[in-house]
Amino acid sequence: MKLRSYTTKSVSRRQRERLQAWLHEWDVHRNIRARVREVNEAPESGARVMAHLDLPVSPLSAEPKPAVGQIRLISPGVSGAYDRQVLVAVLWETSENLFMCAPFGIFAEPAVPGELLVMPDVPSLRVLCVWNARELGTETVGRSWLIDTLSRGDIRDANLVFRHYAQGDVLPAAVQKRVGPPLIHPLDPRRDYLEEEAWRFLELAQKGSGENVFDLRDGNARGRDLRLAAESPPPAYGKQKPRKSRRREPRKRRD
């Protein structure tokens, strides 16, 4: 039986180290989650493991209106996520009542080229998951607390990363050093992570945006191709050699 072959691409030593660190975090995360589920589902155990969320005490009504560049903590009452904080960055305003927002990841290293390292010194704001950006309505974004703001440089770089996977634009060398390694193999465990995170944030977007919600995985965002960069590598990841076309000679007519 002939095994299927896969194309491999060379990556830098830093990217290999980054991938190794991320995979370690992913294993730890899965083990903890499995243990929590095991404890909570045990019929003989009366104890339950609950997450503790550090939330601001100020009322939501006192918070400033959403604006580009803001980093906001979505209220659990809106996100429905009581197991972890949902922090988003407002990348740009798509219309009068819609904002393109990207969530922050829970790991210390970017997993794929669609994730950008923005605030290395702040654990909860280290990695911005640009690949998972969604349109959120003003009502959804407004029911949140203003936590911090992105620098102009980070806003610019996040837009570059977005265009990189959406349109195949080449990233500047300085930005390439701040994103995750490419995802090529179909059995890479990062695909499970992408699937989980996509559904988590999609549910939030559906609550607040109605018909304006789109799923980045099906590329139906108003005609733009916004599939996950990790699932559909753009030309910037490495150009493939064009296949030689085989031209068939026209058949001669028989008299």
Residue, then its C-alpha position, 0 to 999 in steps of 0.5 A: m500500500k502506498l502511503r500518502s506523501y505530504t509537503t514539508k516547509s522549512v521553518s526557523r528555529r524560533q518557530r519550532e521552539r514556539l510550536q513546541a512551547w504551544l503544544h506543551e501548553w495545549d497538553v496541560h490545558r487538555n489534561i486540566r480540562a479533562r480532570v475538571r470534567e471528571v470531577n464535576e461529572a462524578p455522581e459520588s462527588g458532591a464537590r464541583v470545580m468552578a472557575h473564578l473570574d476577576l471582574p471589574v466592580s464598576p457598572l457597565s453603564a459607566e464604561p465609555k462607548p466602543a472605539v477602535g483600538q480598545i481592549r474590552l472584557i465582555s460581560p459573562g452575562v453576554s458571552g455566556a462564558y463563566d469558565r474564562q474571561v473573554l477579552v477582545a480587541v476592537l480592530w475597526e468599525t465595519s458600519e455604524n453599529l458593527f465592530m470587527c473584534a478579535p479575541f485574545g488567546i489563553f496560551a502564551e505563544p501564538a499557535v498559527p500565522g493568524e495569531l499575533l504576539v502583542m503584549p508579552d508582559v501581560p499574560s491575558l493579553r499576550v496573543l491576539c487571535v486575528w484569524n478568529a475576528r468577528e463582527l460584533g454589534t454595538e450592544t454586545v461590545g458595549r456590555s463590557w469593561l474597557i481594560d486597555t488599549l492597543s498601540r497604533g503599531d499593534i492595530r496596524d500589525a493586526n490589520l496586516v495579519f488579517r490581510h495576510y490570511a484573507q488576501g495572501d499579502v506578504l507580512p513584513a519581516a518584523v511582523q513574521k517574528r511575532v506570529g505562530p508557525p504555519l499549519i500544514h499537516p492535516l492531523d496537527p492537534r492545532r486544528d482541534y484548537l482552532e475548531e474549538e475557539a472558532w465555535r466559542f467566539l462564533e456563538l458570541a457573535q451570533k448573540g449580538s449581530g444577527e444576520n451580520v454574523f459570518d463564519l470565517r471557515d466558510g468564506n461567506a463574509r460578503g464575498r471575501d475569502l476569510r477562511l482560516a489561514a491555518e486551513s487554507p495557506p495563502p501564497a505567502y506561506g510558500k508558492q507551489k510549483p505550477r503543474k505542467s499542463r498536458r495538452r491533448e492532440p485533437r483527434k483526427r476525423r475519419d473519412 
